[in-house]
Amino acid sequence: MLQDTKKPGGDPGFFIFSALFKADEIAALASRKWWSLRTGAECT
């Protein structure tokens, strides 16, 4: 999955993929935080 990491600006498809992956990661963290606030329990 990580072919074009050496080339700066590499494959636009890879850039989009990594951006989506990062957004998904942030969304998962945010929902986990929201859920822990909602339930009042701290999820690790």
mmCIF entry with sequence, helices, sheets and N, C-alpha, C, O atoms, coordinates in Angstrom:
data_MODEL
# 
_entry.id   MODEL 
# 
_entity.id                         1 
_entity.type                       polymer 
_entity.pdbx_number_of_molecules   1 
# 
_entity_poly.entity_id                      1 
_entity_poly.type                           'polypeptide(L)' 
_entity_poly.nstd_linkage                   no 
_entity_poly.nstd_monomer                   no 
_entity_poly.pdbx_seq_one_letter_code       MLQDTKKPGGDPGFFIFSALFKADEIAALASRKWWSLRTGAECT 
_entity_poly.pdbx_seq_one_letter_code_can   MLQDTKKPGGDPGFFIFSALFKADEIAALASRKWWSLRTGAECT 
_entity_poly.pdbx_strand_id                 A 
# 
loop_
_entity_poly_seq.entity_id 
_entity_poly_seq.num 
_entity_poly_seq.mon_id 
_entity_poly_seq.hetero 
1 1  MET n 
1 2  LEU n 
1 3  GLN n 
1 4  ASP n 
1 5  THR n 
1 6  LYS n 
1 7  LYS n 
1 8  PRO n 
1 9  GLY n 
1 10 GLY n 
1 11 ASP n 
1 12 PRO n 
1 13 GLY n 
1 14 PHE n 
1 15 PHE n 
1 16 ILE n 
1 17 PHE n 
1 18 SER n 
1 19 ALA n 
1 20 LEU n 
1 21 PHE n 
1 22 LYS n 
1 23 ALA n 
1 24 ASP n 
1 25 GLU n 
1 26 ILE n 
1 27 ALA n 
1 28 ALA n 
1 29 LEU n 
1 30 ALA n 
1 31 SER n 
1 32 ARG n 
1 33 LYS n 
1 34 TRP n 
1 35 TRP n 
1 36 SER n 
1 37 LEU n 
1 38 ARG n 
1 39 THR n 
1 40 GLY n 
1 41 ALA n 
1 42 GLU n 
1 43 CYS n 
1 44 THR n 
# 
_struct_asym.id          A 
_struct_asym.entity_id   1 
# 
loop_
_struct_conf.conf_type_id 
_struct_conf.id 
_struct_conf.pdbx_PDB_helix_id 
_struct_conf.beg_label_comp_id 
_struct_conf.beg_label_asym_id 
_struct_conf.beg_label_seq_id 
_struct_conf.pdbx_beg_PDB_ins_code 
_struct_conf.end_label_comp_id 
_struct_conf.end_label_asym_id 
_struct_conf.end_label_seq_id 
_struct_conf.pdbx_end_PDB_ins_code 
_struct_conf.beg_auth_comp_id 
_struct_conf.beg_auth_asym_id 
_struct_conf.beg_auth_seq_id 
_struct_conf.end_auth_comp_id 
_struct_conf.end_auth_asym_id 
_struct_conf.end_auth_seq_id 
_struct_conf.pdbx_PDB_helix_class 
_struct_conf.details 
_struct_conf.pdbx_PDB_helix_length 
HELX_P HELX_P1 AA1 GLN A 3  ? THR A 5  ? GLN A 3  THR A 5  5 ? 3  
HELX_P HELX_P2 AA2 PRO A 12 ? THR A 39 ? PRO A 12 THR A 39 1 ? 28 
# 
_struct_conf_type.id          HELX_P 
_struct_conf_type.criteria    ? 
_struct_conf_type.reference   ? 
# 
loop_
_atom_site.group_PDB 
_atom_site.id 
_atom_site.type_symbol 
_atom_site.label_atom_id 
_atom_site.label_alt_id 
_atom_site.label_comp_id 
_atom_site.label_asym_id 
_atom_site.label_entity_id 
_atom_site.label_seq_id 
_atom_site.pdbx_PDB_ins_code 
_atom_site.Cartn_x 
_atom_site.Cartn_y 
_atom_site.Cartn_z 
_atom_site.occupancy 
_atom_site.B_iso_or_equiv 
_atom_site.pdbx_formal_charge 
_atom_site.auth_seq_id 
_atom_site.auth_comp_id 
_atom_site.auth_asym_id 
_atom_site.auth_atom_id 
_atom_site.pdbx_PDB_model_num 
ATOM 1   N N  . MET A 1 1  ? 0.809   -1.208 0.000  1.00 0.00 ? 1  MET A N  1 
ATOM 2   C CA . MET A 1 1  ? 0.000   0.000  0.000  1.00 0.00 ? 1  MET A CA 1 
ATOM 3   C C  . MET A 1 1  ? 0.858   1.282  0.000  1.00 0.00 ? 1  MET A C  1 
ATOM 4   O O  . MET A 1 1  ? 0.390   2.334  -0.434 1.00 0.00 ? 1  MET A O  1 
ATOM 5   N N  . LEU A 1 2  ? 2.101   1.197  0.481  1.00 0.00 ? 2  LEU A N  1 
ATOM 6   C CA . LEU A 1 2  ? 2.925   2.399  0.619  1.00 0.00 ? 2  LEU A CA 1 
ATOM 7   C C  . LEU A 1 2  ? 4.039   2.449  -0.430 1.00 0.00 ? 2  LEU A C  1 
ATOM 8   O O  . LEU A 1 2  ? 5.222   2.495  -0.095 1.00 0.00 ? 2  LEU A O  1 
ATOM 9   N N  . GLN A 1 3  ? 3.633   2.440  -1.724 1.00 0.00 ? 3  GLN A N  1 
ATOM 10  C CA . GLN A 1 3  ? 4.637   2.425  -2.774 1.00 0.00 ? 3  GLN A CA 1 
ATOM 11  C C  . GLN A 1 3  ? 5.379   3.756  -2.927 1.00 0.00 ? 3  GLN A C  1 
ATOM 12  O O  . GLN A 1 3  ? 6.610   3.782  -2.910 1.00 0.00 ? 3  GLN A O  1 
ATOM 13  N N  . ASP A 1 4  ? 4.640   4.859  -3.074 1.00 0.00 ? 4  ASP A N  1 
ATOM 14  C CA . ASP A 1 4  ? 5.226   6.126  -3.500 1.00 0.00 ? 4  ASP A CA 1 
ATOM 15  C C  . ASP A 1 4  ? 5.637   7.059  -2.360 1.00 0.00 ? 4  ASP A C  1 
ATOM 16  O O  . ASP A 1 4  ? 5.481   8.275  -2.472 1.00 0.00 ? 4  ASP A O  1 
ATOM 17  N N  . THR A 1 5  ? 6.158   6.504  -1.266 1.00 0.00 ? 5  THR A N  1 
ATOM 18  C CA . THR A 1 5  ? 6.520   7.358  -0.145 1.00 0.00 ? 5  THR A CA 1 
ATOM 19  C C  . THR A 1 5  ? 7.828   8.108  -0.396 1.00 0.00 ? 5  THR A C  1 
ATOM 20  O O  . THR A 1 5  ? 8.042   9.172  0.184  1.00 0.00 ? 5  THR A O  1 
ATOM 21  N N  . LYS A 1 6  ? 8.713   7.569  -1.255 1.00 0.00 ? 6  LYS A N  1 
ATOM 22  C CA . LYS A 1 6  ? 10.008  8.179  -1.498 1.00 0.00 ? 6  LYS A CA 1 
ATOM 23  C C  . LYS A 1 6  ? 9.884   9.445  -2.367 1.00 0.00 ? 6  LYS A C  1 
ATOM 24  O O  . LYS A 1 6  ? 10.566  10.441 -2.124 1.00 0.00 ? 6  LYS A O  1 
ATOM 25  N N  . LYS A 1 7  ? 9.017   9.391  -3.365 1.00 0.00 ? 7  LYS A N  1 
ATOM 26  C CA . LYS A 1 7  ? 8.812   10.550 -4.244 1.00 0.00 ? 7  LYS A CA 1 
ATOM 27  C C  . LYS A 1 7  ? 7.978   11.612 -3.552 1.00 0.00 ? 7  LYS A C  1 
ATOM 28  O O  . LYS A 1 7  ? 6.865   11.323 -3.114 1.00 0.00 ? 7  LYS A O  1 
ATOM 29  N N  . PRO A 1 8  ? 8.495   12.861 -3.439 1.00 0.00 ? 8  PRO A N  1 
ATOM 30  C CA . PRO A 1 8  ? 7.668   13.929 -2.906 1.00 0.00 ? 8  PRO A CA 1 
ATOM 31  C C  . PRO A 1 8  ? 6.528   14.256 -3.856 1.00 0.00 ? 8  PRO A C  1 
ATOM 32  O O  . PRO A 1 8  ? 6.757   14.490 -5.043 1.00 0.00 ? 8  PRO A O  1 
ATOM 33  N N  . GLY A 1 9  ? 5.330   14.275 -3.356 1.00 0.00 ? 9  GLY A N  1 
ATOM 34  C CA . GLY A 1 9  ? 4.180   14.556 -4.198 1.00 0.00 ? 9  GLY A CA 1 
ATOM 35  C C  . GLY A 1 9  ? 3.674   13.362 -4.974 1.00 0.00 ? 9  GLY A C  1 
ATOM 36  O O  . GLY A 1 9  ? 2.652   13.451 -5.655 1.00 0.00 ? 9  GLY A O  1 
ATOM 37  N N  . GLY A 1 10 ? 4.374   12.244 -4.881 1.00 0.00 ? 10 GLY A N  1 
ATOM 38  C CA . GLY A 1 10 ? 4.090   10.981 -5.563 1.00 0.00 ? 10 GLY A CA 1 
ATOM 39  C C  . GLY A 1 10 ? 2.777   10.796 -6.308 1.00 0.00 ? 10 GLY A C  1 
ATOM 40  O O  . GLY A 1 10 ? 2.399   11.623 -7.137 1.00 0.00 ? 10 GLY A O  1 
ATOM 41  N N  . ASP A 1 11 ? 2.093   9.715  -6.007 1.00 0.00 ? 11 ASP A N  1 
ATOM 42  C CA . ASP A 1 11 ? 0.863   9.342  -6.679 1.00 0.00 ? 11 ASP A CA 1 
ATOM 43  C C  . ASP A 1 11 ? -0.326  10.082 -6.055 1.00 0.00 ? 11 ASP A C  1 
ATOM 44  O O  . ASP A 1 11 ? -0.520  10.020 -4.841 1.00 0.00 ? 11 ASP A O  1 
ATOM 45  N N  . PRO A 1 12 ? -1.122  10.779 -6.873 1.00 0.00 ? 12 PRO A N  1 
ATOM 46  C CA . PRO A 1 12 ? -2.289  11.473 -6.317 1.00 0.00 ? 12 PRO A CA 1 
ATOM 47  C C  . PRO A 1 12 ? -3.274  10.520 -5.648 1.00 0.00 ? 12 PRO A C  1 
ATOM 48  O O  . PRO A 1 12 ? -3.925  10.883 -4.669 1.00 0.00 ? 12 PRO A O  1 
ATOM 49  N N  . GLY A 1 13 ? -3.381  9.320  -6.168 1.00 0.00 ? 13 GLY A N  1 
ATOM 50  C CA . GLY A 1 13 ? -4.241  8.308  -5.557 1.00 0.00 ? 13 GLY A CA 1 
ATOM 51  C C  . GLY A 1 13 ? -3.770  7.944  -4.157 1.00 0.00 ? 13 GLY A C  1 
ATOM 52  O O  . GLY A 1 13 ? -4.577  7.760  -3.246 1.00 0.00 ? 13 GLY A O  1 
ATOM 53  N N  . PHE A 1 14 ? -2.452  7.843  -3.999 1.00 0.00 ? 14 PHE A N  1 
ATOM 54  C CA . PHE A 1 14 ? -1.881  7.549  -2.688 1.00 0.00 ? 14 PHE A CA 1 
ATOM 55  C C  . PHE A 1 14 ? -2.124  8.704  -1.721 1.00 0.00 ? 14 PHE A C  1 
ATOM 56  O O  . PHE A 1 14 ? -2.418  8.491  -0.544 1.00 0.00 ? 14 PHE A O  1 
ATOM 57  N N  . PHE A 1 15 ? -1.996  9.931  -2.232 1.00 0.00 ? 15 PHE A N  1 
ATOM 58  C CA . PHE A 1 15 ? -2.241  11.115 -1.401 1.00 0.00 ? 15 PHE A CA 1 
ATOM 59  C C  . PHE A 1 15 ? -3.679  11.125 -0.901 1.00 0.00 ? 15 PHE A C  1 
ATOM 60  O O  . PHE A 1 15 ? -3.932  11.379 0.277  1.00 0.00 ? 15 PHE A O  1 
ATOM 61  N N  . ILE A 1 16 ? -4.616  10.847 -1.798 1.00 0.00 ? 16 ILE A N  1 
ATOM 62  C CA . ILE A 1 16 ? -6.035  10.793 -1.441 1.00 0.00 ? 16 ILE A CA 1 
ATOM 63  C C  . ILE A 1 16 ? -6.281  9.673  -0.435 1.00 0.00 ? 16 ILE A C  1 
ATOM 64  O O  . ILE A 1 16 ? -7.004  9.854  0.545  1.00 0.00 ? 16 ILE A O  1 
ATOM 65  N N  . PHE A 1 17 ? -5.676  8.522  -0.685 1.00 0.00 ? 17 PHE A N  1 
ATOM 66  C CA . PHE A 1 17 ? -5.827  7.387  0.223  1.00 0.00 ? 17 PHE A CA 1 
ATOM 67  C C  . PHE A 1 17 ? -5.330  7.716  1.623  1.00 0.00 ? 17 PHE A C  1 
ATOM 68  O O  . PHE A 1 17 ? -6.001  7.426  2.613  1.00 0.00 ? 17 PHE A O  1 
ATOM 69  N N  . SER A 1 18 ? -4.142  8.326  1.699  1.00 0.00 ? 18 SER A N  1 
ATOM 70  C CA . SER A 1 18 ? -3.574  8.649  3.012  1.00 0.00 ? 18 SER A CA 1 
ATOM 71  C C  . SER A 1 18 ? -4.384  9.735  3.716  1.00 0.00 ? 18 SER A C  1 
ATOM 72  O O  . SER A 1 18 ? -4.526  9.717  4.939  1.00 0.00 ? 18 SER A O  1 
ATOM 73  N N  . ALA A 1 19 ? -4.920  10.688 2.931  1.00 0.00 ? 19 ALA A N  1 
ATOM 74  C CA . ALA A 1 19 ? -5.761  11.733 3.516  1.00 0.00 ? 19 ALA A CA 1 
ATOM 75  C C  . ALA A 1 19 ? -7.052  11.141 4.075  1.00 0.00 ? 19 ALA A C  1 
ATOM 76  O O  . ALA A 1 19 ? -7.492  11.507 5.165  1.00 0.00 ? 19 ALA A O  1 
ATOM 77  N N  . LEU A 1 20 ? -7.653  10.222 3.320  1.00 0.00 ? 20 LEU A N  1 
ATOM 78  C CA . LEU A 1 20 ? -8.861  9.544  3.790  1.00 0.00 ? 20 LEU A CA 1 
ATOM 79  C C  . LEU A 1 20 ? -8.577  8.698  5.025  1.00 0.00 ? 20 LEU A C  1 
ATOM 80  O O  . LEU A 1 20 ? -9.374  8.655  5.962  1.00 0.00 ? 20 LEU A O  1 
ATOM 81  N N  . PHE A 1 21 ? -7.426  8.025  5.010  1.00 0.00 ? 21 PHE A N  1 
ATOM 82  C CA . PHE A 1 21 ? -7.049  7.202  6.149  1.00 0.00 ? 21 PHE A CA 1 
ATOM 83  C C  . PHE A 1 21 ? -6.877  8.052  7.404  1.00 0.00 ? 21 PHE A C  1 
ATOM 84  O O  . PHE A 1 21 ? -7.325  7.677  8.488  1.00 0.00 ? 21 PHE A O  1 
ATOM 85  N N  . LYS A 1 22 ? -6.214  9.217  7.241  1.00 0.00 ? 22 LYS A N  1 
ATOM 86  C CA . LYS A 1 22 ? -6.000  10.123 8.367  1.00 0.00 ? 22 LYS A CA 1 
ATOM 87  C C  . LYS A 1 22 ? -7.319  10.684 8.880  1.00 0.00 ? 22 LYS A C  1 
ATOM 88  O O  . LYS A 1 22 ? -7.529  10.793 10.088 1.00 0.00 ? 22 LYS A O  1 
ATOM 89  N N  . ALA A 1 23 ? -8.205  11.039 7.952  1.00 0.00 ? 23 ALA A N  1 
ATOM 90  C CA . ALA A 1 23 ? -9.524  11.548 8.335  1.00 0.00 ? 23 ALA A CA 1 
ATOM 91  C C  . ALA A 1 23 ? -10.316 10.484 9.097  1.00 0.00 ? 23 ALA A C  1 
ATOM 92  O O  . ALA A 1 23 ? -11.005 10.785 10.072 1.00 0.00 ? 23 ALA A O  1 
ATOM 93  N N  . ASP A 1 24 ? -10.207 9.232  8.635  1.00 0.00 ? 24 ASP A N  1 
ATOM 94  C CA . ASP A 1 24 ? -10.889 8.123  9.284  1.00 0.00 ? 24 ASP A CA 1 
ATOM 95  C C  . ASP A 1 24 ? -10.349 7.895  10.700 1.00 0.00 ? 24 ASP A C  1 
ATOM 96  O O  . ASP A 1 24 ? -11.103 7.615  11.632 1.00 0.00 ? 24 ASP A O  1 
ATOM 97  N N  . GLU A 1 25 ? -9.026  8.023  10.838 1.00 0.00 ? 25 GLU A N  1 
ATOM 98  C CA . GLU A 1 25 ? -8.367  7.882  12.134 1.00 0.00 ? 25 GLU A CA 1 
ATOM 99  C C  . GLU A 1 25 ? -8.850  8.962  13.106 1.00 0.00 ? 25 GLU A C  1 
ATOM 100 O O  . GLU A 1 25 ? -9.155  8.676  14.264 1.00 0.00 ? 25 GLU A O  1 
ATOM 101 N N  . ILE A 1 26 ? -8.916  10.204 12.620 1.00 0.00 ? 26 ILE A N  1 
ATOM 102 C CA . ILE A 1 26 ? -9.386  11.332 13.424 1.00 0.00 ? 26 ILE A CA 1 
ATOM 103 C C  . ILE A 1 26 ? -10.852 11.142 13.816 1.00 0.00 ? 26 ILE A C  1 
ATOM 104 O O  . ILE A 1 26 ? -11.240 11.410 14.953 1.00 0.00 ? 26 ILE A O  1 
ATOM 105 N N  . ALA A 1 27 ? -11.657 10.678 12.863 1.00 0.00 ? 27 ALA A N  1 
ATOM 106 C CA . ALA A 1 27 ? -13.074 10.432 13.136 1.00 0.00 ? 27 ALA A CA 1 
ATOM 107 C C  . ALA A 1 27 ? -13.244 9.346  14.203 1.00 0.00 ? 27 ALA A C  1 
ATOM 108 O O  . ALA A 1 27 ? -14.112 9.448  15.070 1.00 0.00 ? 27 ALA A O  1 
ATOM 109 N N  . ALA A 1 28 ? -12.415 8.314  14.132 1.00 0.00 ? 28 ALA A N  1 
ATOM 110 C CA . ALA A 1 28 ? -12.479 7.237  15.116 1.00 0.00 ? 28 ALA A CA 1 
ATOM 111 C C  . ALA A 1 28 ? -12.103 7.740  16.509 1.00 0.00 ? 28 ALA A C  1 
ATOM 112 O O  . ALA A 1 28 ? -12.751 7.390  17.495 1.00 0.00 ? 28 ALA A O  1 
ATOM 113 N N  . LEU A 1 29 ? -11.058 8.560  16.584 1.00 0.00 ? 29 LEU A N  1 
ATOM 114 C CA . LEU A 1 29 ? -10.662 9.148  17.860 1.00 0.00 ? 29 LEU A CA 1 
ATOM 115 C C  . LEU A 1 29 ? -11.745 10.056 18.420 1.00 0.00 ? 29 LEU A C  1 
ATOM 116 O O  . LEU A 1 29 ? -12.050 10.021 19.613 1.00 0.00 ? 29 LEU A O  1 
ATOM 117 N N  . ALA A 1 30 ? -12.326 10.878 17.535 1.00 0.00 ? 30 ALA A N  1 
ATOM 118 C CA . ALA A 1 30 ? -13.365 11.815 17.960 1.00 0.00 ? 30 ALA A CA 1 
ATOM 119 C C  . ALA A 1 30 ? -14.600 11.078 18.463 1.00 0.00 ? 30 ALA A C  1 
ATOM 120 O O  . ALA A 1 30 ? -15.175 11.451 19.485 1.00 0.00 ? 30 ALA A O  1 
ATOM 121 N N  . SER A 1 31 ? -15.011 10.030 17.746 1.00 0.00 ? 31 SER A N  1 
ATOM 122 C CA . SER A 1 31 ? -16.199 9.280  18.162 1.00 0.00 ? 31 SER A CA 1 
ATOM 123 C C  . SER A 1 31 ? -15.936 8.528  19.474 1.00 0.00 ? 31 SER A C  1 
ATOM 124 O O  . SER A 1 31 ? -16.833 8.385  20.305 1.00 0.00 ? 31 SER A O  1 
ATOM 125 N N  . ARG A 1 32 ? -14.706 8.054  19.649 1.00 0.00 ? 32 ARG A N  1 
ATOM 126 C CA . ARG A 1 32 ? -14.354 7.371  20.890 1.00 0.00 ? 32 ARG A CA 1 
ATOM 127 C C  . ARG A 1 32 ? -14.400 8.349  22.063 1.00 0.00 ? 32 ARG A C  1 
ATOM 128 O O  . ARG A 1 32 ? -14.882 8.017  23.146 1.00 0.00 ? 32 ARG A O  1 
ATOM 129 N N  . LYS A 1 33 ? -13.890 9.564  21.827 1.00 0.00 ? 33 LYS A N  1 
ATOM 130 C CA . LYS A 1 33 ? -13.923 10.591 22.862 1.00 0.00 ? 33 LYS A CA 1 
ATOM 131 C C  . LYS A 1 33 ? -15.355 10.986 23.182 1.00 0.00 ? 33 LYS A C  1 
ATOM 132 O O  . LYS A 1 33 ? -15.728 11.132 24.346 1.00 0.00 ? 33 LYS A O  1 
ATOM 133 N N  . TRP A 1 34 ? -16.159 11.158 22.126 1.00 0.00 ? 34 TRP A N  1 
ATOM 134 C CA . TRP A 1 34 ? -17.575 11.504 22.300 1.00 0.00 ? 34 TRP A CA 1 
ATOM 135 C C  . TRP A 1 34 ? -18.302 10.411 23.067 1.00 0.00 ? 34 TRP A C  1 
ATOM 136 O O  . TRP A 1 34 ? -19.102 10.690 23.960 1.00 0.00 ? 34 TRP A O  1 
ATOM 137 N N  . TRP A 1 35 ? -18.017 9.166  22.711 1.00 0.00 ? 35 TRP A N  1 
ATOM 138 C CA . TRP A 1 35 ? -18.663 8.028  23.373 1.00 0.00 ? 35 TRP A CA 1 
ATOM 139 C C  . TRP A 1 35 ? -18.269 7.964  24.845 1.00 0.00 ? 35 TRP A C  1 
ATOM 140 O O  . TRP A 1 35 ? -19.112 7.704  25.702 1.00 0.00 ? 35 TRP A O  1 
ATOM 141 N N  . SER A 1 36 ? -16.988 8.200  25.142 1.00 0.00 ? 36 SER A N  1 
ATOM 142 C CA . SER A 1 36 ? -16.527 8.151  26.527 1.00 0.00 ? 36 SER A CA 1 
ATOM 143 C C  . SER A 1 36 ? -17.142 9.284  27.343 1.00 0.00 ? 36 SER A C  1 
ATOM 144 O O  . SER A 1 36 ? -17.451 9.104  28.521 1.00 0.00 ? 36 SER A O  1 
ATOM 145 N N  . LEU A 1 37 ? -17.319 10.450 26.725 1.00 0.00 ? 37 LEU A N  1 
ATOM 146 C CA . LEU A 1 37 ? -17.989 11.557 27.399 1.00 0.00 ? 37 LEU A CA 1 
ATOM 147 C C  . LEU A 1 37 ? -19.454 11.224 27.647 1.00 0.00 ? 37 LEU A C  1 
ATOM 148 O O  . LEU A 1 37 ? -20.005 11.522 28.706 1.00 0.00 ? 37 LEU A O  1 
ATOM 149 N N  . ARG A 1 38 ? -20.072 10.600 26.650 1.00 0.00 ? 38 ARG A N  1 
ATOM 150 C CA . ARG A 1 38 ? -21.493 10.287 26.731 1.00 0.00 ? 38 ARG A CA 1 
ATOM 151 C C  . ARG A 1 38 ? -21.772 9.233  27.805 1.00 0.00 ? 38 ARG A C  1 
ATOM 152 O O  . ARG A 1 38 ? -22.732 9.349  28.568 1.00 0.00 ? 38 ARG A O  1 
ATOM 153 N N  . THR A 1 39 ? -20.931 8.219  27.853 1.00 0.00 ? 39 THR A N  1 
ATOM 154 C CA . THR A 1 39 ? -21.136 7.145  28.828 1.00 0.00 ? 39 THR A CA 1 
ATOM 155 C C  . THR A 1 39 ? -20.548 7.501  30.192 1.00 0.00 ? 39 THR A C  1 
ATOM 156 O O  . THR A 1 39 ? -20.902 6.898  31.206 1.00 0.00 ? 39 THR A O  1 
ATOM 157 N N  . GLY A 1 40 ? -19.640 8.493  30.209 1.00 0.00 ? 40 GLY A N  1 
ATOM 158 C CA . GLY A 1 40 ? -19.001 8.890  31.459 1.00 0.00 ? 40 GLY A CA 1 
ATOM 159 C C  . GLY A 1 40 ? -17.873 7.961  31.855 1.00 0.00 ? 40 GLY A C  1 
ATOM 160 O O  . GLY A 1 40 ? -17.333 8.065  32.957 1.00 0.00 ? 40 GLY A O  1 
ATOM 161 N N  . ALA A 1 41 ? -17.513 7.047  30.956 1.00 0.00 ? 41 ALA A N  1 
ATOM 162 C CA . ALA A 1 41 ? -16.405 6.125  31.219 1.00 0.00 ? 41 ALA A CA 1 
ATOM 163 C C  . ALA A 1 41 ? -15.261 6.446  30.266 1.00 0.00 ? 41 ALA A C  1 
ATOM 164 O O  . ALA A 1 41 ? -15.495 6.785  29.106 1.00 0.00 ? 41 ALA A O  1 
ATOM 165 N N  . GLU A 1 42 ? -14.061 6.345  30.735 1.00 0.00 ? 42 GLU A N  1 
ATOM 166 C CA . GLU A 1 42 ? -12.901 6.635  29.909 1.00 0.00 ? 42 GLU A CA 1 
ATOM 167 C C  . GLU A 1 42 ? -12.451 5.376  29.158 1.00 0.00 ? 42 GLU A C  1 
ATOM 168 O O  . GLU A 1 42 ? -11.999 4.405  29.766 1.00 0.00 ? 42 GLU A O  1 
ATOM 169 N N  . CYS A 1 43 ? -12.581 5.410  27.842 1.00 0.00 ? 43 CYS A N  1 
ATOM 170 C CA . CYS A 1 43 ? -12.157 4.279  27.013 1.00 0.00 ? 43 CYS A CA 1 
ATOM 171 C C  . CYS A 1 43 ? -10.708 4.486  26.601 1.00 0.00 ? 43 CYS A C  1 
ATOM 172 O O  . CYS A 1 43 ? -10.336 5.575  26.164 1.00 0.00 ? 43 CYS A O  1 
ATOM 173 N N  . THR A 1 44 ? -9.889  3.453  26.736 1.00 0.00 ? 44 THR A N  1 
ATOM 174 C CA . THR A 1 44 ? -8.489  3.574  26.361 1.00 0.00 ? 44 THR A CA 1 
ATOM 175 C C  . THR A 1 44 ? -8.210  2.854  25.061 1.00 0.00 ? 44 THR A C  1 
ATOM 176 O O  . THR A 1 44 ? -7.073  2.849  24.589 1.00 0.00 ? 44 THR A O  1 
# 
